[in-house]
Amino acid sequence: MSLSISTSILPGGIVEISPVGEIDVDTAFEVREAVAGVLAKGRPSRIELNMRRVGFIDSVGISAMVGGFQMAEVSGVKLAVTEPSRFVHRQLWVTGLLGLFGAPEPHFSGAPEARACTAADQGQRG
């Protein structure tokens, strides 16, 4: 599957990067390039990586996210993940990287059962 990435400016100088599709060995470089492109244009107050529409991410994709985080950090910019899909949230949790990206809550389609399932997945009660 392919990956498309859009970038938008939010209030307060925040730049939102929104990938859509799958982030894997073939597309992970695009995430790093998107972060590098934002940083090359200036220093935003924050970069938000909106992962709401990412259906799959592999270890290479996670590595690209960490690389983007490190690039932003070196530039003095905070990079955080917002609205991760359930799959992305799970991958960040399993790898121990959820906290690095601001411990975002997963994005749901509004189904209460999905929220309960994720809490159970994490050994929580909700």
C-alpha positions as CSV (number, residue, x, y, z in Angstrom):
1,M,0.0,0.0,0.0
2,S,1.1,3.6,-0.5
3,L,1.5,6.4,1.9
4,S,0.5,10.0,1.4
5,I,1.5,12.8,3.8
6,S,0.0,16.2,4.2
7,T,1.3,19.1,6.3
8,S,-0.7,21.9,7.8
9,I,-0.1,24.8,10.1
10,L,-2.2,24.9,13.3
11,P,-2.8,27.9,15.7
12,G,0.2,28.7,17.9
13,G,2.8,27.9,15.3
14,I,2.2,24.1,15.5
15,V,2.8,22.1,12.4
16,E,0.8,19.0,11.9
17,I,2.1,16.2,9.7
18,S,-0.7,13.7,8.8
19,P,0.4,10.4,7.1
20,V,-2.4,8.3,5.5
21,G,-1.8,4.6,4.7
22,E,0.9,2.2,5.8
23,I,4.3,3.2,7.2
24,D,6.7,0.3,6.4
25,V,10.1,-0.5,4.9
26,D,9.1,1.0,1.6
27,T,7.5,4.2,2.9
28,A,9.2,5.0,6.3
29,F,11.7,7.4,4.7
30,E,8.8,9.7,3.8
31,V,8.0,10.3,7.4
32,R,11.6,11.3,8.2
33,E,11.6,13.5,5.1
34,A,8.4,15.2,6.1
35,V,9.9,16.1,9.6
36,A,13.1,17.3,8.0
37,G,11.2,19.4,5.5
38,V,9.3,21.1,8.3
39,L,12.5,21.8,10.2
40,A,14.2,23.1,7.0
41,K,11.6,25.8,6.7
42,G,11.9,27.1,10.2
43,R,11.4,26.3,13.8
44,P,7.8,25.6,14.7
45,S,6.6,25.7,18.3
46,R,5.8,22.0,18.0
47,I,5.4,19.3,15.4
48,E,2.4,17.0,15.8
49,L,2.5,13.7,13.9
50,N,-1.2,12.8,13.5
51,M,-1.3,9.1,13.1
52,R,-5.1,8.8,13.0
53,R,-5.2,7.4,9.4
54,V,-2.2,5.0,9.6
55,G,-3.5,1.5,9.4
56,F,-0.1,-0.3,9.7
57,I,3.4,0.5,10.9
58,D,6.4,-1.8,11.1
59,S,9.7,-1.6,13.0
60,V,11.2,0.5,10.2
61,G,8.3,2.9,10.4
62,I,8.8,3.1,14.2
63,S,12.5,3.8,13.6
64,A,11.6,6.6,11.2
65,M,9.4,8.2,13.9
66,V,12.2,8.0,16.4
67,G,14.6,9.5,13.9
68,G,12.1,12.4,13.3
69,F,11.8,12.8,17.1
70,Q,15.6,13.1,17.4
71,M,15.9,15.6,14.5
72,A,13.2,17.8,16.1
73,E,14.9,17.5,19.5
74,V,18.3,18.6,18.1
75,S,16.5,21.6,16.6
76,G,14.8,22.4,20.0
77,V,11.4,21.4,18.8
78,K,9.0,19.0,20.5
79,L,7.6,16.3,18.3
80,A,4.5,14.5,19.6
81,V,2.2,11.9,18.2
82,T,-1.5,12.8,18.2
83,E,-4.6,10.6,17.6
84,P,-2.7,7.3,16.9
85,S,-4.8,4.6,15.3
86,R,-5.4,1.6,17.5
87,F,-2.7,-0.3,15.7
88,V,-0.1,2.5,16.0
89,H,-1.0,3.0,19.7
90,R,-0.4,-0.7,20.3
91,Q,2.9,-0.7,18.5
92,L,4.2,2.3,20.5
93,W,3.0,0.7,23.7
94,V,4.6,-2.7,23.0
95,T,7.9,-1.1,22.0
96,G,7.9,1.1,25.1
97,L,7.9,4.3,23.0
98,L,4.5,5.6,23.9
99,G,5.9,8.0,26.5
100,L,8.5,9.3,24.2
101,F,5.8,10.6,21.9
102,G,3.7,12.2,24.6
103,A,1.7,9.2,25.7
104,P,-1.2,9.9,23.3
105,E,-4.6,8.3,23.7
106,P,-5.6,6.1,20.8
107,H,-8.1,7.4,18.2
108,F,-11.3,5.4,18.0
109,S,-14.2,5.5,15.6
110,G,-16.4,6.1,18.6
111,A,-17.1,2.5,19.5
112,P,-17.1,2.1,23.3
113,E,-16.2,-1.6,22.9
114,A,-13.0,-0.6,21.1
115,R,-12.0,1.6,24.0
116,A,-12.7,-1.2,26.5
117,C,-10.7,-3.6,24.4
118,T,-7.6,-1.4,24.4
119,A,-7.8,-0.9,28.1
120,A,-7.9,-4.7,28.5
121,D,-5.0,-5.1,26.1
122,Q,-2.9,-2.9,28.4
123,G,-4.0,-4.7,31.6
124,Q,-6.1,-1.8,32.7
125,R,-9.7,-1.6,33.8
126,G,-11.9,1.2,32.4
